[in-house]
Amino acid sequence: MVQGLGTGQGRLPEIRIEPLGPQHDRAAFVCSKPNLTHYFTGAPEASRTLDQDLKYNLASPFVMVDAETSEVMGYFTLCTQSIPRESLPKKLAAKLGYRDVPAMLLGRMAVSERFAGQGLGTNLLLSALVQVLKMTDGGKGCYAVVLDAGDEELVKWYAGRGFTLASTAQQPRRMILPTAKILSEVARQTN
């Protein structure tokens, strides 16, 4: 399951996770994946932007900020989604009585290049999972957190943090982490 903040080079500032607001400087954010930078900053070369998603209430964005300077160190977006039961492992799918299963999509997640290699990706993921539990009152009405890993390297990274592959023809790198597993890990870490 997700582990806490890793060790990296340099001293990390105190951080906060908060909903994205007008006080956050998105234009200054740069990460290693241009498409994630362009989405967040609203760059003209983006095929889709956060502003478009916000206009139609398609995503709930959260930012990791330096508590002292409010510099955006990373971000993630969440939105509700249903996943086809047949995309789940057969043994599990047989237990569920619905054609589609409610889930929360971790749509995008990125860490600023300035803070790369310091374990913030894991911290940001853990924050996203905790936010899912808050938004769903402990996982009610949300079977799992799903995501579409951008490449094979990310498939391995997410697998190392508890996600399992649940591929479909349309989403070959779809991954899933049941909320029950998140809850049990949170309980284990707090006891």
Protein Blocks (a to p, Z undefined) as FASTA:
>chain_A
ZZdddddedjddddddddddfklcfklpccfblklmmmmnopaklmbdfklmmmnopacc
dddddfklopafbdcddddddddfklpcfklmmmpcbfbdcddddfbacddfklgonlpm
mmmmmmmmmmmmmmnnoogaiabacdddfbfklmmmmmmnopacdddfklmmbccddfkl
mmmmmmmmmZZ
